[in-house]
Amino acid sequence: MNELKVTIPAQRTWLLALRSCIGACGSIAGLSIDTIGDLRIAIDESFDLLTHQARGISSITMLCKVDDEGISVSLTGERTDCAQECIPQDPEIAELIIGTLVTEIKLESDSCGTHTVHFSLPVGGECYECR
C-alpha cells in the first residue's frame, strides 16, 4: 500500500499543496486527468467545509492511501479553542457536491461542526506502482 500524509496551515494559500499532492496520488493510482481534476475539486470543497465551521481550524491533515483497489482520502481539521466569525458551511450541501465527484463519502461531525471528511474512489486497472 502507498500512503501519503501531509499537514498544512488552515489558510487558503496552502490549499495548492493539497491539490498538488492529490494530483500525484491520482497519477500513481493511474487515474485519468479528468478524474484527478474531480479529486482536486473534492479537496477544495472539503477544505472549505472544514474551514467554515463554528470553531477555528489551525491546520488540516490529509491522509491519502492508494492501492490496487482504489484511492481513499481523509482530511481532518485540527481545531482551536476559539470561535470564528463566519457563516458555517452546510455539511449536507458539501456532502452532495463531493458525492458527485467520488463514489463514497463520509463526514464526521459533532456539536462544533464537521471535523473530518473521508472519501474514496475505485481505480480502473493497475496503479503505477503495480506495473
BAFI-3210 file (N, C-alpha, C; in Angstrom, 3 decimals, decimal comma, padded with zeros to 6 digits):
// residues 131
n [1|2|3|4|5|6|7|8|9|10|11|12|13|14|15|16|17|18|19|20|21|22|23|24|25|26|27|28|29|30|31|32|33|34|35|36|37|38|39|40|41|42|43|44|45|46|47|48|49|50|51|52|53|54|55|56|57|58|59|60|61|62|63|64|65|66|67|68|69|70|71|72|73|74|75|76|77|78|79|80|81|82|83|84|85|86|87|88|89|90|91|92|93|94|95|96|97|98|99|100|101|102|103|104|105|106|107|108|109|110|111|112|113|114|115|116|117|118|119|120|121|122|123|124|125|126|127|128|129|130|131]
n.u [000,842|000,473|001,015|000,303|000,875|000,110|000,382|-001,022|-001,078|-004,223|-004,961|-006,058|-004,117|-002,417|-003,778|-003,107|-000,972|-002,224|-003,815|-001,847|-000,633|-002,783|-003,088|-000,692|-001,034|-003,308|-002,234|-000,320|-002,117|-003,088|-005,177|-007,352|-006,797|-009,102|-010,458|-008,623|-008,837|-011,442|-010,963|-009,371|-011,233|-012,919|-011,180|-010,957|-013,633|-013,869|-011,906|-013,017|-015,362|-014,314|-012,966|-014,923|-016,546|-018,038|-015,993|-012,590|-009,954|-006,702|-004,896|-004,824|-004,890|-004,103|-004,648|-003,792|-004,407|-003,316|-004,052|-004,304|-007,014|-008,231|-008,405|-008,193|-009,134|-008,633|-009,443|-008,648|-009,463|-007,607|-008,726|-009,059|-009,358|-010,869|-013,759|-014,944|-015,693|-017,864|-019,977|-021,191|-020,556|-022,946|-023,058|-024,516|-024,964|-022,302|-021,620|-023,276|-022,218|-019,496|-020,039|-020,895|-018,555|-016,969|-017,029|-017,665|-018,466|-017,950|-018,795|-017,483|-018,785|-019,544|-020,949|-019,725|-019,432|-018,349|-015,487|-013,925|-013,437|-014,018|-013,314|-013,584|-012,483|-012,751|-010,128|-009,487|-008,046|-004,462|-002,444|000,218|002,501|002,087|002,659]
n.v [-001,180|002,228|005,308|008,642|011,371|014,578|017,732|020,913|024,508|025,946|027,749|029,425|029,898|027,746|025,657|024,864|023,119|020,782|020,191|019,650|017,390|015,525|015,289|014,012|011,579|010,616|010,269|008,264|006,266|005,762|007,207|009,068|012,312|013,888|012,653|013,058|015,812|015,964|014,924|016,960|019,041|017,927|018,025|020,823|021,486|020,042|021,288|023,880|023,272|022,325|024,589|026,446|026,500|026,557|026,645|027,665|026,487|025,277|023,772|021,464|018,068|015,799|012,513|010,151|007,178|004,750|001,937|-001,206|-001,409|001,057|004,601|006,323|009,020|011,169|014,085|016,034|018,442|020,351|021,597|024,837|026,520|028,689|030,488|031,302|034,002|033,459|032,284|029,224|026,449|024,434|021,091|019,089|020,023|020,240|017,539|016,491|017,778|016,881|014,185|013,858|013,696|011,627|008,105|007,201|008,829|010,207|012,073|013,321|014,597|016,788|018,519|020,935|021,149|019,986|017,926|016,086|014,767|012,049|010,343|008,207|006,451|004,081|002,507|002,013|-000,691|-001,262|000,246|002,696|001,859|-000,850|-001,846]
n.w [000,000|-000,752|000,833|001,755|003,850|004,795|006,359|006,556|007,129|008,022|005,910|003,028|001,068|001,256|000,176|-002,393|-002,033|-001,059|-003,286|-005,198|-004,072|-004,081|-006,780|-007,490|-006,111|-007,441|-009,989|-009,490|-008,884|-011,357|-012,479|-014,703|-016,238|-016,046|-013,902|-011,856|-011,742|-010,726|-008,162|-007,139|-007,005|-005,092|-002,917|-002,648|-001,930|000,459|002,025|002,189|003,616|006,090|007,029|007,418|009,882|013,188|015,127|015,004|012,801|012,998|011,504|008,722|008,054|005,551|004,630|002,381|000,753|-001,508|-003,375|-005,192|-005,442|-005,069|-004,301|-001,306|000,750|003,501|005,197|007,912|010,288|012,579|015,422|016,979|020,177|019,869|018,855|015,585|013,371|010,991|008,364|008,927|006,811|005,157|005,898|004,583|001,998|001,108|001,243|-000,756|-003,042|-003,059|-003,187|-005,822|-007,158|-006,246|-005,246|-002,677|000,365|003,584|006,389|009,429|012,309|015,104|017,938|017,468|014,784|011,498|011,417|010,068|006,818|004,790|001,796|-001,107|-004,071|-006,611|-008,519|-011,951|-013,427|-013,159|-010,630|-010,817|-009,368|-009,378|-011,843]
ca.u [000,000|001,144|000,314|000,857|000,270|000,636|-000,341|-000,818|-001,849|-005,595|-005,042|-006,374|-002,901|-001,784|-004,620|-002,381|-000,160|-003,103|-004,216|-000,697|-000,463|-003,833|-002,770|000,352|-001,640|-004,164|-001,357|000,208|-003,229|-003,423|-006,436|-007,328|-006,666|-010,425|-010,751|-007,740|-009,485|-012,560|-010,400|-008,936|-012,439|-013,350|-010,275|-011,384|-014,903|-013,585|-011,184|-013,989|-016,243|-013,592|-012,549|-016,111|-017,291|-018,159|-014,675|-011,487|-009,086|-005,319|-004,222|-005,577|-004,060|-004,653|-004,087|-004,216|-003,935|-003,513|-003,734|-004,822|-008,477|-008,736|-007,743|-009,025|-008,612|-009,232|-008,978|-009,047|-009,111|-007,160|-009,485|-008,562|-010,367|-011,540|-014,851|-014,607|-016,827|-018,112|-021,237|-020,817|-020,996|-023,899|-022,403|-025,315|-024,686|-020,936|-021,648|-023,872|-021,263|-018,371|-020,584|-020,989|-017,200|-016,350|-018,033|-018,062|-018,113|-018,436|-018,409|-017,501|-019,182|-020,020|-021,711|-018,987|-019,396|-017,642|-014,048|-013,220|-014,091|-013,433|-013,912|-012,805|-012,784|-012,056|-009,280|-009,667|-006,748|-003,382|-001,827|001,556|003,447|001,816|003,035]
ca.v [000,000|003,523|006,227|009,979|012,178|015,937|018,689|022,293|025,503|026,069|029,010|029,139|029,923|026,432|024,666|024,387|021,963|019,607|019,905|019,020|016,047|014,628|015,044|012,988|010,305|010,182|009,805|006,966|005,310|005,537|007,870|009,991|013,732|014,365|012,126|013,792|017,117|015,773|014,787|018,295|019,781|017,337|018,592|022,217|021,501|019,553|022,367|024,932|022,787|022,264|025,918|027,281|025,905|027,456|026,782|027,843|025,349|025,742|023,023|020,378|016,929|014,920|011,174|009,560|005,803|004,234|000,529|-001,672|-001,332|002,419|005,692|006,827|010,293|011,739|015,410|016,285|019,767|020,481|022,738|025,724|026,747|029,952|030,557|032,201|034,686|033,055|031,564|027,817|025,798|023,349|019,831|018,290|020,517|019,822|016,095|016,286|018,212|015,944|012,891|013,770|013,575|010,395|007,051|007,103|009,982|010,158|013,226|013,147|015,869|016,815|019,738|022,102|021,124|018,901|017,969|015,162|014,348|010,852|009,944|007,214|006,259|002,897|002,740|001,038|-001,204|-001,314|001,513|002,882|001,040|-002,275|-002,215]
ca.w [000,000|-000,796|001,720|001,871|004,907|004,759|007,195|006,112|007,880|007,501|005,174|001,630|000,248|001,336|-000,488|-003,568|-001,631|-001,033|-004,667|-005,855|-003,502|-004,554|-008,188|-007,528|-005,697|-008,538|-011,060|-009,050|-008,962|-012,760|-012,812|-015,838|-015,897|-015,625|-012,567|-010,941|-011,588|-009,794|-006,813|-006,708|-006,617|-003,816|-001,911|-002,454|-001,194|001,814|002,701|002,504|004,680|007,361|007,493|007,654|010,987|014,346|015,754|014,069|012,481|012,879|010,441|008,099|007,686|004,526|004,547|001,112|000,578|-002,860|-003,585|-006,479|-005,445|-005,129|-003,600|-000,208|001,243|004,711|005,601|009,292|010,781|013,972|015,932|018,026|021,214|019,557|017,879|014,488|012,763|009,613|008,179|008,775|005,579|005,367|005,560|003,650|000,646|000,788|001,010|-002,079|-004,069|-003,082|-003,596|-007,283|-007,687|-005,742|-005,075|-001,270|001,194|004,963|007,194|010,880|012,915|016,482|018,224|016,977|013,323|010,807|011,661|009,181|005,579|004,176|000,525|-001,837|-005,477|-007,119|-009,688|-013,026|-013,865|-012,184|-010,265|-011,363|-008,614|-009,595|-013,217]
c.u [000,884|000,331|001,058|000,120|000,934|-000,258|000,021|-001,510|-003,227|-005,806|-005,194|-005,127|-002,186|-002,589|-003,934|-001,526|-001,004|-003,516|-003,082|-000,498|-001,524|-003,632|-001,716|-000,209|-002,537|-003,360|-000,766|-000,861|-003,653|-004,732|-006,261|-007,183|-008,000|-010,768|-009,872|-008,300|-010,662|-012,064|-009,940|-010,129|-012,967|-012,481|-010,680|-012,640|-014,705|-012,881|-012,153|-014,923|-015,535|-013,235|-013,721|-017,029|-017,284|-016,822|-013,605|-010,668|-007,668|-004,570|-005,158|-004,582|-004,795|-003,897|-004,660|-003,578|-004,293|-003,148|-004,379|-006,346|-008,995|-007,868|-008,700|-008,325|-009,367|-008,607|-009,537|-008,555|-008,723|-007,776|-008,712|-009,666|-011,223|-012,689|-014,401|-015,870|-016,908|-019,495|-020,857|-021,393|-021,909|-023,253|-023,197|-025,079|-023,284|-020,884|-022,239|-022,895|-020,114|-018,832|-020,773|-019,633|-016,514|-017,435|-018,521|-017,612|-018,719|-017,904|-018,457|-017,740|-019,530|-020,744|-021,018|-018,877|-018,630|-016,146|-013,259|-014,087|-013,318|-014,096|-012,996|-013,325|-012,065|-011,171|-009,551|-008,306|-005,722|-002,860|-000,387|002,573|003,273|002,272|004,418]
c.v [001,239|004,505|007,554|010,704|013,546|016,836|020,094|023,245|025,648|027,441|028,684|029,114|028,574|025,337|024,082|023,161|020,691|019,204|019,210|017,591|015,084|014,329|013,961|011,622|009,747|009,646|008,441|005,891|005,024|006,174|008,804|011,425|014,285|013,905|012,797|015,193|017,049|015,651|016,142|019,145|019,251|017,851|020,035|022,296|021,048|020,626|023,471|024,518|022,835|023,642|026,862|026,594|026,882|027,684|026,896|026,570|025,890|025,044|021,948|019,305|016,089|013,600|010,540|008,180|005,335|002,762|000,083|-001,657|000,092|003,414|006,180|008,029|010,684|013,101|015,692|017,658|019,719|021,760|023,550|025,853|027,972|029,770|031,497|032,820|034,279|032,440|030,104|027,225|024,627|022,024|018,976|018,724|020,099|018,336|015,775|016,648|017,218|014,577|012,743|013,518|012,269|009,347|006,916|008,355|009,793|011,393|012,847|014,515|015,679|018,140|021,008|022,134|019,931|019,040|017,051|014,826|013,148|010,660|008,967|007,071|004,998|003,285|001,644|000,580|-001,144|000,078|001,527|001,965|-000,449|-002,744|-002,771]
c.w [000,000|000,026|001,777|002,982|004,873|005,608|006,737|007,089|007,230|006,872|003,695|000,742|000,237|000,644|-001,720|-003,238|-001,599|-002,441|-005,426|-005,370|-004,008|-006,037|-008,337|-007,149|-006,799|-009,703|-010,726|-009,165|-010,401|-013,195|-014,006|-015,335|-015,402|-014,214|-011,518|-010,700|-010,631|-008,360|-006,276|-006,276|-005,284|-002,667|-001,605|-001,589|000,254|002,635|003,120|003,636|006,030|007,905|007,736|008,653|012,157|015,048|014,684|013,905|012,325|011,749|009,903|007,687|006,658|004,572|003,291|000,987|-000,823|-002,864|-004,888|-006,552|-005,557|-004,394|-002,516|000,421|002,502|004,947|006,981|009,717|012,249|014,522|016,952|019,078|020,911|018,574|016,768|013,915|011,300|009,552|007,970|007,492|005,930|004,957|004,571|002,210|000,211|000,471|-000,364|-003,192|-004,185|-003,572|-005,094|-007,923|-007,313|-005,524|-003,643|-000,534|002,577|005,684|008,663|011,499|014,380|016,703|017,730|015,454|012,780|011,046|010,742|007,976|005,041|002,821|-000,191|-003,256|-005,933|-008,300|-010,704|-013,505|-012,759|-011,867|-010,775|-010,684|-008,882|-010,970|-013,281]
res [m|n|e|l|k|v|t|i|p|a|q|r|t|w|l|l|a|l|r|s|c|i|g|a|c|g|s|i|a|g|l|s|i|d|t|i|g|d|l|r|i|a|i|d|e|s|f|d|l|l|t|h|q|a|r|g|i|s|s|i|t|m|l|c|k|v|d|d|e|g|i|s|v|s|l|t|g|e|r|t|d|c|a|q|e|c|i|p|q|d|p|e|i|a|e|l|i|i|g|t|l|v|t|e|i|k|l|e|s|d|s|c|g|t|h|t|v|h|f|s|l|p|v|g|g|e|c|y|e|c|r]
***
